[in-house]
Amino acid sequence: MAKPLIQMALDSLDYDQTVKLAGLVAPYVDILEIGTPCIKYNGIRLVKELKAKFPNKKVLVDLKTMDAGLYEAKPFFQAGGDICTVLGVSGLATIKGVIEAANAYGKEAQIDLINVPNKAQLAAEAAAAGAHIMGVHTGLDAQAAGQTPFADLQAISNLKLPIKISVAGGINASTVQQVAKAGASIVVVGAAIYGAASPSAAAKEIRGLVDAL
């Protein structure tokens, strides 16, 4: 089994705090994610700064694009973003726009399956359109209602599509190996790291658990 990449969700609105946290966790993660609230608040300047400070890390820009896929994603790939996200519920035309932008820069488009009614069908259609990563995502509000991403991960993994699968939704040290074994190519960790007393120690623990697989 290939070991999954570890993605750190940077969800703070504070610019300096975000850059500082990225520095603390960078030795232990593979992808630095600029979360949706964070990118809305701080903009493209943060993409450029993280890529300049951490050139060996992938930077994911969680745009959650809903329309104008090519137009919206293009400047973020130009700024150094390696992955941009587009909502599955946006429809194939918008998804294809983000894929086109990604391909133009040798980058990757990730389809976020949050709130998609038929996730398997959309995943298959998006993969056929050239999507690079499928994001199985249980949002914060759904997590608060007790939902987890595991069933959706299994369903998407069973499709055996020629894509990577990213999984987000309350993953922590007690569940990261379960997620990896269930077929995740990328495991996304947020609160379990940034909410810890020592984010660097928490990130190091997650790294050790993944490397032990």
Backbone as CSV, one residue per row, in Angstrom:
resi,resn,N_x,N_y,N_z,CA_x,CA_y,CA_z,C_x,C_y,C_z
1,MET,0.832,-1.197,0.000,0.000,0.000,0.000,0.870,1.252,0.000
2,ALA,0.609,2.149,-0.928,1.349,3.408,-0.967,0.940,4.268,0.223
3,LYS,1.923,4.871,0.858,1.616,5.720,2.006,0.986,7.023,1.526
4,PRO,-0.079,7.448,2.194,-0.745,8.676,1.764,0.068,9.918,2.115
5,LEU,-0.206,10.980,1.394,0.348,12.281,1.737,-0.452,12.864,2.896
6,ILE,0.198,13.700,3.682,-0.474,14.363,4.804,-0.697,15.829,4.424
7,GLN,-1.935,16.255,4.546,-2.303,17.638,4.227,-2.726,18.353,5.496
8,MET,-2.174,19.525,5.713,-2.514,20.328,6.883,-3.462,21.448,6.488
9,ALA,-4.635,21.478,7.111,-5.618,22.518,6.831,-5.319,23.744,7.692
10,LEU,-4.983,24.837,7.032,-4.706,26.104,7.705,-5.979,26.939,7.643
11,ASP,-6.699,26.994,8.748,-8.042,27.568,8.735,-8.176,28.910,9.445
12,SER,-7.089,29.407,10.013,-7.158,30.686,10.715,-7.344,31.831,9.725
13,LEU,-8.030,32.886,10.147,-8.156,34.078,9.320,-6.926,34.978,9.435
14,ASP,-6.161,34.790,10.493,-5.009,35.652,10.753,-3.836,35.287,9.845
15,TYR,-3.381,36.236,9.066,-2.319,36.005,8.081,-1.030,35.529,8.750
16,ASP,-0.550,36.283,9.712,0.720,35.950,10.354,0.646,34.629,11.109
17,GLN,-0.486,34.394,11.752,-0.660,33.135,12.487,-0.647,31.952,11.527
18,THR,-1.230,32.142,10.354,-1.255,31.079,9.346,0.155,30.740,8.875
19,VAL,0.945,31.760,8.581,2.323,31.542,8.126,3.148,30.890,9.232
20,LYS,2.936,31.332,10.461,3.671,30.756,11.599,3.317,29.275,11.785
21,LEU,2.026,28.951,11.722,1.598,27.561,11.884,2.150,26.692,10.763
22,ALA,2.156,27.225,9.557,2.718,26.472,8.432,4.178,26.116,8.710
23,GLY,4.913,27.050,9.280,6.311,26.790,9.606,6.489,25.711,10.662
24,LEU,5.563,25.659,11.623,5.652,24.668,12.689,5.397,23.251,12.176
25,VAL,4.482,23.127,11.212,4.082,21.789,10.765,4.783,21.341,9.482
26,ALA,5.393,22.271,8.772,5.989,21.950,7.472,6.937,20.749,7.487
27,PRO,7.742,20.554,8.535,8.640,19.390,8.508,7.914,18.041,8.480
28,TYR,6.627,18.034,8.817,5.919,16.769,8.989,4.772,16.554,8.003
29,VAL,4.479,17.532,7.154,3.362,17.388,6.226,3.840,17.569,4.787
30,ASP,3.000,17.153,3.854,3.353,17.211,2.434,2.633,18.335,1.695
31,ILE,1.431,18.662,2.171,0.598,19.659,1.506,0.124,20.680,2.531
32,LEU,0.303,21.954,2.212,-0.216,23.030,3.043,-1.494,23.547,2.392
33,GLU,-2.601,23.371,3.083,-3.901,23.793,2.546,-4.292,25.148,3.110
34,ILE,-4.548,26.092,2.219,-5.130,27.364,2.633,-6.635,27.175,2.617
35,GLY,-7.227,27.048,3.803,-8.647,26.751,3.915,-9.516,27.843,3.310
36,THR,-10.761,27.512,3.036,-11.656,28.437,2.343,-11.819,29.768,3.085
37,PRO,-12.130,29.772,4.384,-12.233,31.067,5.067,-10.918,31.844,5.013
38,CYS,-9.815,31.126,5.101,-8.497,31.759,5.108,-8.181,32.412,3.763
39,ILE,-8.456,31.726,2.661,-8.147,32.294,1.349,-9.105,33.436,1.019
40,LYS,-10.350,33.339,1.454,-11.293,34.435,1.229,-10.849,35.694,1.965
41,TYR,-10.314,35.513,3.139,-9.938,36.653,3.981,-8.597,37.249,3.557
42,ASN,-7.661,36.389,3.175,-6.289,36.848,2.941,-5.890,36.971,1.473
43,GLY,-6.541,36.223,0.610,-6.302,36.379,-0.810,-5.015,35.763,-1.331
44,ILE,-4.724,36.139,-2.576,-3.668,35.493,-3.348,-2.272,35.743,-2.786
45,ARG,-2.114,36.830,-2.032,-0.811,37.141,-1.429,-0.327,36.000,-0.539
46,LEU,-1.244,35.348,0.157,-0.866,34.255,1.051,-0.370,33.046,0.263
47,VAL,-0.964,32.791,-0.890,-0.493,31.697,-1.742,0.965,31.933,-2.119
48,LYS,1.261,33.152,-2.562,2.622,33.490,-2.973,3.608,33.362,-1.812
49,GLU,3.196,33.801,-0.636,4.102,33.752,0.515,4.396,32.318,0.942
50,LEU,3.362,31.483,1.026,3.595,30.103,1.451,4.467,29.360,0.439
51,LYS,4.237,29.599,-0.834,5.041,28.917,-1.852,6.487,29.402,-1.803
52,ALA,6.699,30.678,-1.502,8.057,31.215,-1.408,8.788,30.674,-0.180
53,LYS,8.064,30.572,0.938,8.685,30.108,2.182,8.867,28.591,2.214
54,PHE,7.978,27.878,1.547,8.010,26.409,1.600,7.948,25.846,0.175
55,PRO,8.975,26.082,-0.617,8.938,25.692,-2.038,8.848,24.192,-2.275
56,ASN,9.222,23.402,-1.277,9.189,21.950,-1.445,7.860,21.326,-1.008
57,LYS,6.944,22.159,-0.556,5.621,21.676,-0.161,4.592,22.054,-1.217
58,LYS,3.617,21.183,-1.417,2.509,21.542,-2.284,1.585,22.501,-1.527
59,VAL,1.049,23.467,-2.240,0.089,24.399,-1.658,-1.271,24.167,-2.308
60,LEU,-2.248,23.808,-1.483,-3.612,23.628,-1.962,-4.425,24.867,-1.611
61,VAL,-5.113,25.396,-2.594,-5.970,26.558,-2.390,-7.422,26.076,-2.415
62,ASP,-8.060,26.117,-1.263,-9.409,25.546,-1.147,-10.454,26.579,-1.578
63,LEU,-10.477,26.834,-2.881,-11.389,27.844,-3.421,-12.852,27.432,-3.334
64,LYS,-13.110,26.119,-3.395,-14.495,25.628,-3.482,-15.254,26.374,-4.583
65,THR,-14.631,26.453,-5.730,-15.216,27.173,-6.861,-16.606,26.628,-7.201
66,MET,-17.534,27.552,-7.451,-18.918,27.179,-7.772,-19.321,27.623,-9.180
67,ASP,-18.531,28.513,-9.762,-18.832,29.013,-11.095,-17.544,29.602,-11.677
68,ALA,-17.523,29.818,-12.990,-16.375,30.449,-13.662,-15.074,29.718,-13.320
69,GLY,-15.075,28.406,-13.513,-13.959,27.573,-13.072,-12.604,27.991,-13.602
70,LEU,-12.472,28.141,-14.899,-11.193,28.529,-15.496,-10.769,29.903,-15.031
71,TYR,-11.676,30.841,-15.070,-11.386,32.234,-14.719,-10.958,32.369,-13.260
72,GLU,-11.624,31.644,-12.368,-11.320,31.763,-10.947,-10.039,31.041,-10.556
73,ALA,-9.812,29.864,-11.115,-8.657,29.060,-10.690,-7.341,29.538,-11.292
74,LYS,-7.384,30.051,-12.497,-6.160,30.401,-13.238,-5.192,31.279,-12.442
75,PRO,-5.620,32.401,-11.843,-4.654,33.243,-11.134,-4.019,32.579,-9.919
76,PHE,-4.724,31.625,-9.322,-4.165,30.944,-8.151,-3.114,29.918,-8.559
77,PHE,-3.287,29.296,-9.707,-2.223,28.442,-10.240,-1.036,29.296,-10.668
78,GLN,-1.297,30.437,-11.265,-0.220,31.344,-11.665,0.589,31.813,-10.465
79,ALA,-0.073,31.973,-9.325,0.583,32.471,-8.117,1.403,31.412,-7.391
80,GLY,1.316,30.172,-7.850,2.101,29.116,-7.230,1.297,28.011,-6.584
81,GLY,-0.024,28.119,-6.613,-0.850,27.045,-6.066,-0.654,25.763,-6.863
82,ASP,-0.594,24.646,-6.169,-0.396,23.351,-6.821,-1.705,22.612,-7.046
83,ILE,-2.688,22.892,-6.187,-3.994,22.237,-6.266,-5.054,23.301,-5.975
84,CYS,-6.101,23.331,-6.781,-7.262,24.173,-6.483,-8.493,23.285,-6.427
85,THR,-9.417,23.635,-5.548,-10.619,22.826,-5.393,-11.813,23.468,-6.087
86,VAL,-12.694,22.597,-6.572,-13.945,23.014,-7.187,-15.047,22.127,-6.619
87,LEU,-16.198,22.707,-6.349,-17.297,21.940,-5.780,-17.916,21.009,-6.817
88,GLY,-18.144,19.773,-6.408,-18.796,18.828,-7.296,-20.181,19.285,-7.703
89,VAL,-20.882,19.975,-6.792,-22.237,20.435,-7.092,-22.243,21.582,-8.107
90,SER,-21.077,22.094,-8.490,-21.022,23.185,-9.468,-21.400,22.713,-10.864
91,GLY,-21.260,21.407,-11.124,-21.569,20.867,-12.440,-20.329,20.676,-13.291
92,LEU,-20.443,19.852,-14.306,-19.277,19.450,-15.100,-18.642,20.597,-15.876
93,ALA,-19.432,21.574,-16.313,-18.857,22.681,-17.069,-17.849,23.452,-16.221
94,THR,-18.209,23.738,-14.984,-17.310,24.463,-14.080,-16.122,23.587,-13.684
95,ILE,-16.389,22.325,-13.412,-15.322,21.385,-13.075,-14.292,21.316,-14.200
96,LYS,-14.780,21.232,-15.430,-13.870,21.151,-16.573,-13.029,22.419,-16.711
97,GLY,-13.572,23.563,-16.322,-12.810,24.799,-16.364,-11.624,24.782,-15.424
98,VAL,-11.826,24.265,-14.217,-10.727,24.170,-13.253,-9.705,23.136,-13.716
99,ILE,-10.172,22.041,-14.284,-9.264,21.029,-14.838,-8.423,21.644,-15.955
100,GLU,-9.047,22.435,-16.810,-8.323,23.090,-17.905,-7.236,24.017,-17.359
101,ALA,-7.581,24.786,-16.341,-6.599,25.684,-15.733,-5.441,24.896,-15.122
102,ALA,-5.774,23.811,-14.421,-4.740,22.984,-13.789,-3.793,22.408,-14.840
103,ASN,-4.358,21.863,-15.896,-3.535,21.251,-16.939,-2.644,22.265,-17.633
104,ALA,-3.124,23.495,-17.757,-2.343,24.538,-18.425,-1.060,24.856,-17.660
105,TYR,-1.080,24.630,-16.348,0.085,24.942,-15.516,0.754,23.693,-14.938
106,GLY,0.338,22.527,-15.402,0.921,21.296,-14.880,0.574,21.056,-13.423
107,LYS,-0.621,21.498,-13.013,-1.062,21.381,-11.622,-2.232,20.407,-11.515
108,GLU,-2.963,20.471,-10.403,-4.027,19.496,-10.170,-5.331,20.164,-9.746
109,ALA,-6.436,19.605,-10.234,-7.779,20.028,-9.842,-8.374,18.988,-8.908
110,GLN,-8.894,19.461,-7.781,-9.534,18.562,-6.821,-11.028,18.852,-6.766
111,ILE,-11.816,17.788,-6.898,-13.272,17.917,-6.874,-13.760,17.624,-5.460
112,ASP,-14.402,18.604,-4.842,-14.908,18.457,-3.480,-16.326,17.880,-3.549
113,LEU,-16.513,16.707,-2.976,-17.799,16.010,-3.047,-18.776,16.413,-1.946
114,ILE,-18.457,17.446,-1.197,-19.343,17.878,-0.117,-20.728,18.207,-0.676
115,ASN,-21.745,17.614,-0.060,-23.155,17.850,-0.393,-23.561,17.382,-1.793
116,VAL,-22.713,16.600,-2.462,-23.111,15.996,-3.744,-24.048,14.833,-3.450
117,PRO,-25.266,14.807,-4.016,-26.226,13.738,-3.698,-25.732,12.349,-4.109
118,ASN,-25.257,12.208,-5.362,-24.763,10.918,-5.845,-23.260,11.038,-6.064
119,LYS,-22.516,10.796,-5.006,-21.068,11.020,-5.039,-20.361,10.086,-6.016
120,ALA,-20.784,8.832,-6.077,-20.130,7.872,-6.963,-20.303,8.272,-8.425
121,GLN,-21.498,8.680,-8.792,-21.757,9.076,-10.172,-20.931,10.303,-10.557
122,LEU,-20.934,11.306,-9.688,-20.186,12.533,-9.990,-18.691,12.257,-10.045
123,ALA,-18.206,11.419,-9.132,-16.778,11.089,-9.127,-16.377,10.431,-10.440
124,ALA,-17.197,9.518,-10.924,-16.896,8.836,-12.186,-16.908,9.811,-13.355
125,GLU,-17.871,10.719,-13.371,-17.962,11.706,-14.450,-16.788,12.680,-14.416
126,ALA,-16.434,13.123,-13.224,-15.325,14.072,-13.095,-13.995,13.423,-13.448
127,ALA,-13.835,12.168,-13.055,-12.608,11.443,-13.404,-12.486,11.294,-14.913
128,ALA,-13.611,10.995,-15.566,-13.612,10.865,-17.026,-13.275,12.187,-17.698
129,ALA,-13.602,13.300,-17.024,-13.313,14.631,-17.555,-11.868,15.058,-17.298
130,GLY,-11.130,14.243,-16.531,-9.718,14.538,-16.307,-9.365,15.048,-14.931
131,ALA,-10.286,14.953,-13.972,-9.985,15.399,-12.611,-8.796,14.622,-12.055
132,HIS,-8.022,15.278,-11.228,-6.817,14.665,-10.672,-7.025,14.077,-9.273
133,ILE,-7.847,14.759,-8.477,-8.064,14.353,-7.088,-9.556,14.439,-6.777
134,MET,-10.079,13.439,-6.073,-11.458,13.469,-5.612,-11.424,13.705,-4.101
135,GLY,-12.131,14.730,-3.655,-12.118,15.072,-2.239,-13.347,14.569,-1.512
136,VAL,-13.170,13.566,-0.687,-14.242,13.074,0.182,-14.210,13.942,1.427
137,HIS,-15.254,14.726,1.618,-15.177,15.823,2.585,-16.439,15.881,3.439
138,THR,-16.277,15.640,4.722,-17.357,15.875,5.675,-17.083,17.229,6.312
139,GLY,-17.919,18.214,6.025,-17.701,19.575,6.488,-17.872,19.731,7.989
140,LEU,-17.479,20.898,8.484,-17.530,21.159,9.926,-18.945,21.048,10.476
141,ASP,-19.920,21.564,9.737,-21.299,21.500,10.224,-21.796,20.055,10.289
142,ALA,-21.429,19.258,9.275,-21.822,17.847,9.269,-21.106,17.074,10.377
143,GLN,-19.827,17.424,10.612,-19.094,16.785,11.707,-19.779,17.048,13.043
144,ALA,-20.248,18.277,13.210,-20.926,18.647,14.452,-22.204,17.841,14.648
145,ALA,-22.770,17.377,13.521,-23.981,16.552,13.589,-23.652,15.065,13.711
146,GLY,-22.354,14.750,13.830,-21.939,13.370,14.055,-21.559,12.584,12.819
147,GLN,-21.481,13.226,11.662,-21.137,12.511,10.428,-19.621,12.353,10.298
148,THR,-19.223,11.305,9.574,-17.809,11.033,9.317,-17.642,10.726,7.822
149,PRO,-16.396,10.792,7.305,-16.195,10.540,5.876,-15.978,9.086,5.490
150,PHE,-16.036,8.163,6.442,-15.588,6.800,6.176,-16.431,6.055,5.145
151,ALA,-17.752,6.150,5.236,-18.609,5.437,4.283,-18.402,5.968,2.869
152,ASP,-18.305,7.292,2.754,-18.083,7.890,1.439,-16.718,7.504,0.878
153,LEU,-15.725,7.461,1.724,-14.389,7.046,1.289,-14.425,5.640,0.723
154,GLN,-15.089,4.732,1.412,-15.163,3.347,0.950,-15.870,3.252,-0.396
155,ALA,-16.940,4.026,-0.548,-17.709,3.988,-1.791,-16.887,4.491,-2.971
156,ILE,-16.152,5.566,-2.763,-15.335,6.129,-3.839,-14.133,5.236,-4.119
157,SER,-13.532,4.711,-3.069,-12.383,3.823,-3.233,-12.763,2.581,-4.037
158,ASN,-13.976,2.081,-3.805,-14.432,0.869,-4.489,-14.603,1.062,-5.994
159,LEU,-14.694,2.308,-6.440,-14.862,2.581,-7.871,-13.575,2.324,-8.660
160,LYS,-12.435,2.326,-7.951,-11.129,2.077,-8.585,-10.857,3.059,-9.734
161,LEU,-11.171,4.313,-9.509,-10.946,5.336,-10.534,-9.464,5.695,-10.603
162,PRO,-8.991,6.159,-11.770,-7.573,6.510,-11.923,-7.273,7.904,-11.390
163,ILE,-7.594,8.118,-10.121,-7.418,9.419,-9.488,-6.919,9.219,-8.058
164,LYS,-6.446,10.299,-7.457,-6.130,10.290,-6.033,-7.408,10.581,-5.249
165,ILE,-7.461,10.087,-4.023,-8.607,10.355,-3.154,-8.114,11.071,-1.904
166,SER,-8.645,12.262,-1.691,-8.331,13.043,-0.497,-9.492,12.918,0.477
167,VAL,-9.171,12.779,1.760,-10.219,12.585,2.764,-10.062,13.601,3.885
168,ALA,-11.147,14.313,4.168,-11.140,15.332,5.219,-12.404,15.218,6.052
169,GLY,-12.255,15.458,7.332,-13.434,15.450,8.192,-13.157,14.880,9.563
170,GLY,-12.493,15.640,10.406,-12.268,15.226,11.784,-11.218,14.151,11.966
171,ILE,-10.302,14.004,11.022,-9.265,12.973,11.126,-8.260,13.360,12.198
172,ASN,-7.866,12.372,13.006,-6.920,12.617,14.089,-6.003,11.410,14.254
173,ALA,-5.215,11.422,15.305,-4.234,10.356,15.503,-4.879,8.983,15.654
174,SER,-6.084,8.932,16.158,-6.738,7.633,16.371,-7.400,7.083,15.118
175,THR,-7.571,7.919,14.097,-8.265,7.473,12.888,-7.417,7.552,11.623
176,VAL,-6.257,8.185,11.670,-5.507,8.430,10.429,-5.081,7.131,9.747
177,GLN,-4.698,6.127,10.508,-4.300,4.866,9.887,-5.500,4.151,9.277
178,GLN,-6.652,4.231,9.921,-7.877,3.628,9.376,-8.220,4.256,8.031
179,VAL,-8.098,5.575,7.951,-8.399,6.290,6.705,-7.426,5.880,5.612
180,ALA,-6.152,5.809,5.966,-5.139,5.425,4.983,-5.386,4.011,4.458
181,LYS,-5.693,3.093,5.347,-5.916,1.712,4.944,-7.189,1.549,4.109
182,ALA,-8.117,2.490,4.260,-9.380,2.415,3.516,-9.257,2.948,2.099
183,GLY,-8.073,3.475,1.755,-7.864,3.872,0.368,-7.546,5.324,0.122
184,ALA,-7.313,6.107,1.171,-7.007,7.524,0.982,-5.602,7.717,0.415
185,SER,-5.492,8.571,-0.586,-4.185,8.962,-1.118,-3.635,10.163,-0.358
186,ILE,-4.565,10.976,0.163,-4.221,12.179,0.923,-5.116,12.224,2.152
187,VAL,-4.516,12.367,3.325,-5.303,12.524,4.546,-5.158,13.965,5.019
188,VAL,-6.300,14.583,5.277,-6.323,15.988,5.655,-6.563,16.091,7.156
189,VAL,-5.655,16.762,7.824,-5.780,16.944,9.270,-5.799,18.443,9.556
190,GLY,-6.731,18.849,10.396,-6.836,20.261,10.738,-6.810,20.481,12.222
191,ALA,-7.992,20.432,12.844,-8.130,20.758,14.259,-7.272,19.875,15.162
192,ALA,-7.061,18.618,14.763,-6.245,17.719,15.595,-4.813,18.219,15.722
193,ILE,-4.387,19.053,14.775,-3.046,19.634,14.841,-3.098,21.065,15.354
194,TYR,-3.893,21.924,14.692,-3.848,23.330,15.100,-4.522,23.574,16.448
195,GLY,-5.354,22.639,16.888,-5.979,22.787,18.194,-5.192,22.149,19.326
196,ALA,-4.068,21.518,18.988,-3.244,20.845,19.998,-2.394,21.849,20.767
197,ALA,-1.986,21.449,21.965,-1.116,22.313,22.765,0.183,22.593,22.034
198,SER,0.688,21.584,21.319,1.883,21.746,20.490,1.562,21.255,19.086
199,PRO,1.238,22.157,18.160,0.926,21.734,16.802,2.043,20.943,16.138
200,SER,3.285,21.316,16.392,4.399,20.596,15.777,4.476,19.170,16.299
201,ALA,4.249,18.980,17.608,4.271,17.639,18.181,3.116,16.798,17.638
202,ALA,1.952,17.421,17.492,0.787,16.701,16.954,1.031,16.292,15.511
203,ALA,1.622,17.192,14.731,1.932,16.880,13.334,2.968,15.769,13.244
204,LYS,3.943,15.804,14.126,4.981,14.770,14.154,4.379,13.412,14.486
205,GLU,3.398,13.396,15.403,2.734,12.136,15.760,1.971,11.568,14.559
206,ILE,1.238,12.419,13.863,0.499,11.984,12.680,1.465,11.436,11.632
207,ARG,2.569,12.138,11.426,3.589,11.703,10.454,4.110,10.310,10.828
208,GLY,4.374,10.108,12.094,4.885,8.813,12.540,3.893,7.693,12.311
209,LEU,2.615,7.975,12.538,1.574,6.963,12.346,1.439,6.591,10.879
210,VAL,1.532,7.591,9.997,1.439,7.312,8.557,2.686,6.568,8.080
211,ASP,3.842,6.994,8.540,5.088,6.336,8.119,5.188,4.895,8.619
212,ALA,4.455,4.589,9.672,4.490,3.239,10.240,3.675,2.231,9.438
213,LEU,2.877,2.710,8.513,2.024,1.815,7.718,2.845,0.934,6.803
